[in-house]
Structures are given as structure tokens and as C-alpha cells.
Amino acid sequence: MNFKTYSLKELATIKYGKNQKQVQDEEGTIPIYGTGGVMGYATKSLYDSPSVLIGRKVSVK
């Protein structure tokens, strides 16, 4: 069986999110997710089409 190989950039567009503090709003209804779950809410989504969320975790020493 033969398979075609693709690079990630041929299959998806990678975009960065924003710092939670830049979008969080007490009036918001759109959840903001962190490594521990929902960490706040925003009033406006960053993307208006189906998306995949890829989380990241950073340790500061």
C-alpha cells in the first residue's frame, strides 16, 4: 500500500492565540481554556471557523 507524505503546513494553518488577560471579560460567555480547565471567559472568539485547540504549558523557573 502506498501513502503520500504531507508536511503539516500543507494540511493546516497554524495561528497563535492571545494572552488570557488580553481577552478575558467578566461579561464573557466564551470559555478560555488553560492546562487546568476553564480559566475565564471572553466576549469575542479569536477564530470564526472550526478550529483545533493545541494547548501548551510553560514552566517558569
Rosetta silent file (secondary structure, phi, psi, omega in degrees, C-alpha in Angstrom):
SEQUENCE: MNFKTYSLKELATIKYGKNQKQVQDEEGTIPIYGTGGVMGYATKSLYDSPSVLIGRKVSVK
SCORE:     score description
SCORE:     0.000 S_00000001
   1 L     0.000  133.168  179.495    0.000    0.000    0.000 S_00000001
   2 L  -102.548  139.301  177.680    1.379    3.435   -0.930 S_00000001
   3 L  -123.902  142.480  175.345    0.854    6.553    1.142 S_00000001
   4 L   -88.878  139.582  179.568    1.517   10.146    0.190 S_00000001
   5 L   -98.620  135.207  178.932    3.552   12.188    2.684 S_00000001
   6 L  -123.613  151.592  169.200    2.475   15.744    3.564 S_00000001
   7 L   -88.258  158.298 -178.702    4.070   18.460    5.652 S_00000001
   8 H   -59.285  -39.104 -177.790    1.916   19.996    8.381 S_00000001
   9 H   -66.972  -18.026  175.247    1.768   23.358    6.585 S_00000001
  10 H   -78.373  -19.806 -174.707    0.142   21.620    3.579 S_00000001
  11 H  -107.348  -23.618 -173.451   -2.694   20.366    5.787 S_00000001
  12 L  -149.592  155.726  172.767   -3.312   23.110    8.342 S_00000001
  13 L  -104.554  124.162 -179.309   -2.821   26.770    9.115 S_00000001
  14 L   -96.326  125.370  177.448   -1.172   27.354   12.491 S_00000001
  15 L  -127.922  149.504  178.419   -2.218   30.513   14.335 S_00000001
  16 L   -90.827  149.679  175.100   -1.298   31.720   17.783 S_00000001
  17 L   -83.166 -156.283  178.975   -3.837   32.589   20.438 S_00000001
  18 L  -130.498  160.756  174.014   -3.664   35.533   22.792 S_00000001
  19 L   -61.705  134.248 -178.497   -2.781   36.016   26.415 S_00000001
  20 H   -53.854  -34.872 -178.944   -5.864   35.282   28.526 S_00000001
  21 H   -67.707  -22.267  179.299   -5.570   38.698   30.182 S_00000001
  22 H   -78.064  -23.627 -174.225   -5.985   40.390   26.763 S_00000001
  23 H  -118.681  -12.929 -177.189   -9.356   38.775   26.021 S_00000001
  24 E   -65.999  139.936 -179.416  -10.893   37.936   29.402 S_00000001
  25 L  -148.746  132.559  179.826  -14.101   39.802   30.255 S_00000001
  26 L   -60.248  -24.229  179.371  -16.465   39.383   33.204 S_00000001
  27 L   -87.408   -3.768 -173.357  -19.393   39.665   30.752 S_00000001
  28 L   -70.044  154.972  177.384  -17.975   36.916   28.512 S_00000001
  29 L  -125.316   -5.322 -179.281  -19.635   33.609   27.659 S_00000001
  30 E   -95.126  118.884 -175.420  -16.889   32.009   25.525 S_00000001
  31 E   -67.118  143.575  173.408  -14.641   29.811   27.690 S_00000001
  32 E  -109.432  120.217 -175.937  -10.876   30.404   27.853 S_00000001
  33 E   -98.636  140.027  172.614   -9.069   27.122   28.481 S_00000001
  34 E  -124.683 -174.950 -177.895   -5.816   26.620   30.346 S_00000001
  35 L   -64.584  -22.924  179.115   -3.973   23.487   31.426 S_00000001
  36 L   -98.047    7.441 -178.828   -6.243   23.203   34.474 S_00000001
  37 E   113.988 -153.434 -178.579   -9.510   23.705   32.566 S_00000001
  38 E   -69.054  126.593 -178.498  -11.621   26.847   32.101 S_00000001
  39 E  -116.626    5.127  178.819   -9.727   29.858   33.446 S_00000001
  40 E   163.375 -174.320 -178.881  -12.059   32.659   32.387 S_00000001
  41 E  -136.743  150.300  178.383  -14.447   33.835   29.690 S_00000001
  42 E  -120.517  161.686  177.937  -14.220   36.156   26.679 S_00000001
  43 L   -96.877  -14.634 -178.555  -16.862   38.114   24.783 S_00000001
  44 L  -135.788  135.181  176.614  -15.359   37.551   21.325 S_00000001
  45 L   -76.163  152.972  177.540  -13.865   34.429   19.742 S_00000001
  46 L   -79.805  -27.329 -177.598  -10.430   34.596   18.177 S_00000001
  47 L  -132.737  144.027 -176.572  -11.487   32.427   15.204 S_00000001
  48 L  -110.640   20.090  177.407  -14.815   32.169   13.383 S_00000001
  49 L  -135.773  165.935  179.611  -14.382   28.756   11.756 S_00000001
  50 L   -53.779  136.535 -174.669  -13.928   25.215   13.057 S_00000001
  51 L  -140.278  160.388  173.398  -10.588   25.016   14.859 S_00000001
  52 L  -114.837  127.424  179.237   -8.419   22.603   16.804 S_00000001
  53 L   -90.399  123.068  176.233   -7.026   23.833   20.089 S_00000001
  54 L  -114.458  109.816 -176.965   -3.452   22.750   20.784 S_00000001
  55 L   -78.261  161.268  175.029   -2.501   23.599   24.317 S_00000001
  56 L  -140.745  149.942  178.687    0.945   24.426   25.585 S_00000001
  57 L  -130.006  131.567 -178.048    2.354   24.512   29.059 S_00000001
  58 L  -120.056  132.216  174.730    5.344   26.588   30.068 S_00000001
  59 L  -100.366  129.437  178.343    7.300   26.227   33.262 S_00000001
  60 L  -106.434  126.517 -178.698    8.926   29.363   34.589 S_00000001
  61 L  -113.860    0.000    0.000   11.941   28.834   36.867 S_00000001
